[in-house]
Amino acid sequence: MAVRADDDLIAKLGDSIESSSSGEEGLVLTVKPDAVRAAVSALKDAGYEYLSYLTAIDRGEVFELVYRLCSLEPLRDGAIKARVPREDAKVGSITHLFKGALWQEREVYDLFGIVFTGHPNLTRILLPDDWVGHPLRKDYEDERLERRPNVY
């Protein structure tokens, strides 16, 4: 039953999907940045009613956004991923779909500098308002921090 629903989701999102997979971690769709709202909305409509988390990963040239959603009945997981260019790090807010995104988008903005357009209060949430920069970016510089060599 879930495979059929996954096929319907993939068909609905069409060309906005860059890749898809289904396995132990559930359905994973990588979409274009401008399709994040539509993809999250489609998963919500398909029964993924809970946003577990939203996070970002600095991949160097791009940031990878990860939205992890789940359905409680039947129990299943899904994820939306989007690769956002560093030089234009913005994506549409999903706060109108999941109220929990209000805090999570602010956290990603605060630590990575990714802008969520349409967010009702996109301000720092963890760091002081006068903090300069976004500390989870690989290019973040702060003379107070010890720079360790990259071992990867």
Secondary structure as a PSIPRED ss2 file (coil, helix, strand):
# PSIPRED VFORMAT (PSIPRED V4.0)

   1 M C   1.000  0.000  0.000
   2 A H   0.000  1.000  0.000
   3 V H   0.000  1.000  0.000
   4 R H   0.000  1.000  0.000
   5 A H   0.000  1.000  0.000
   6 D H   0.000  1.000  0.000
   7 D H   0.000  1.000  0.000
   8 D H   0.000  1.000  0.000
   9 L H   0.000  1.000  0.000
  10 I H   0.000  1.000  0.000
  11 A H   0.000  1.000  0.000
  12 K H   0.000  1.000  0.000
  13 L H   0.000  1.000  0.000
  14 G H   0.000  1.000  0.000
  15 D H   0.000  1.000  0.000
  16 S H   0.000  1.000  0.000
  17 I E   0.000  0.000  1.000
  18 E E   0.000  0.000  1.000
  19 S E   0.000  0.000  1.000
  20 S E   0.000  0.000  1.000
  21 S E   0.000  0.000  1.000
  22 S E   0.000  0.000  1.000
  23 G E   0.000  0.000  1.000
  24 E C   1.000  0.000  0.000
  25 E C   1.000  0.000  0.000
  26 G E   0.000  0.000  1.000
  27 L E   0.000  0.000  1.000
  28 V E   0.000  0.000  1.000
  29 L E   0.000  0.000  1.000
  30 T E   0.000  0.000  1.000
  31 V E   0.000  0.000  1.000
  32 K C   1.000  0.000  0.000
  33 P H   0.000  1.000  0.000
  34 D H   0.000  1.000  0.000
  35 A H   0.000  1.000  0.000
  36 V H   0.000  1.000  0.000
  37 R H   0.000  1.000  0.000
  38 A H   0.000  1.000  0.000
  39 A H   0.000  1.000  0.000
  40 V H   0.000  1.000  0.000
  41 S H   0.000  1.000  0.000
  42 A H   0.000  1.000  0.000
  43 L H   0.000  1.000  0.000
  44 K H   0.000  1.000  0.000
  45 D H   0.000  1.000  0.000
  46 A C   1.000  0.000  0.000
  47 G C   1.000  0.000  0.000
  48 Y C   1.000  0.000  0.000
  49 E C   1.000  0.000  0.000
  50 Y E   0.000  0.000  1.000
  51 L E   0.000  0.000  1.000
  52 S E   0.000  0.000  1.000
  53 Y E   0.000  0.000  1.000
  54 L E   0.000  0.000  1.000
  55 T E   0.000  0.000  1.000
  56 A E   0.000  0.000  1.000
  57 I E   0.000  0.000  1.000
  58 D E   0.000  0.000  1.000
  59 R C   1.000  0.000  0.000
  60 G C   1.000  0.000  0.000
  61 E C   1.000  0.000  0.000
  62 V E   0.000  0.000  1.000
  63 F E   0.000  0.000  1.000
  64 E E   0.000  0.000  1.000
  65 L E   0.000  0.000  1.000
  66 V E   0.000  0.000  1.000
  67 Y E   0.000  0.000  1.000
  68 R E   0.000  0.000  1.000
  69 L E   0.000  0.000  1.000
  70 C E   0.000  0.000  1.000
  71 S E   0.000  0.000  1.000
  72 L E   0.000  0.000  1.000
  73 E C   1.000  0.000  0.000
  74 P C   1.000  0.000  0.000
  75 L E   0.000  0.000  1.000
  76 R E   0.000  0.000  1.000
  77 D E   0.000  0.000  1.000
  78 G E   0.000  0.000  1.000
  79 A E   0.000  0.000  1.000
  80 I E   0.000  0.000  1.000
  81 K E   0.000  0.000  1.000
  82 A E   0.000  0.000  1.000
  83 R E   0.000  0.000  1.000
  84 V E   0.000  0.000  1.000
  85 P E   0.000  0.000  1.000
  86 R H   0.000  1.000  0.000
  87 E H   0.000  1.000  0.000
  88 D H   0.000  1.000  0.000
  89 A C   1.000  0.000  0.000
  90 K E   0.000  0.000  1.000
  91 V E   0.000  0.000  1.000
  92 G E   0.000  0.000  1.000
  93 S C   1.000  0.000  0.000
  94 I C   1.000  0.000  0.000
  95 T C   1.000  0.000  0.000
  96 H C   1.000  0.000  0.000
  97 L C   1.000  0.000  0.000
  98 F C   1.000  0.000  0.000
  99 K C   1.000  0.000  0.000
 100 G C   1.000  0.000  0.000
 101 A H   0.000  1.000  0.000
 102 L H   0.000  1.000  0.000
 103 W H   0.000  1.000  0.000
 104 Q H   0.000  1.000  0.000
 105 E H   0.000  1.000  0.000
 106 R H   0.000  1.000  0.000
 107 E H   0.000  1.000  0.000
 108 V H   0.000  1.000  0.000
 109 Y H   0.000  1.000  0.000
 110 D H   0.000  1.000  0.000
 111 L H   0.000  1.000  0.000
 112 F H   0.000  1.000  0.000
 113 G C   1.000  0.000  0.000
 114 I C   1.000  0.000  0.000
 115 V E   0.000  0.000  1.000
 116 F E   0.000  0.000  1.000
 117 T E   0.000  0.000  1.000
 118 G C   1.000  0.000  0.000
 119 H C   1.000  0.000  0.000
 120 P C   1.000  0.000  0.000
 121 N C   1.000  0.000  0.000
 122 L C   1.000  0.000  0.000
 123 T C   1.000  0.000  0.000
 124 R C   1.000  0.000  0.000
 125 I C   1.000  0.000  0.000
 126 L C   1.000  0.000  0.000
 127 L C   1.000  0.000  0.000
 128 P C   1.000  0.000  0.000
 129 D C   1.000  0.000  0.000
 130 D C   1.000  0.000  0.000
 131 W C   1.000  0.000  0.000
 132 V C   1.000  0.000  0.000
 133 G C   1.000  0.000  0.000
 134 H C   1.000  0.000  0.000
 135 P C   1.000  0.000  0.000
 136 L C   1.000  0.000  0.000
 137 R C   1.000  0.000  0.000
 138 K C   1.000  0.000  0.000
 139 D C   1.000  0.000  0.000
 140 Y C   1.000  0.000  0.000
 141 E C   1.000  0.000  0.000
 142 D C   1.000  0.000  0.000
 143 E C   1.000  0.000  0.000
 144 R C   1.000  0.000  0.000
 145 L C   1.000  0.000  0.000
 146 E C   1.000  0.000  0.000
 147 R C   1.000  0.000  0.000
 148 R C   1.000  0.000  0.000
 149 P C   1.000  0.000  0.000
 150 N C   1.000  0.000  0.000
 151 V C   1.000  0.000  0.000
 152 Y C   1.000  0.000  0.000
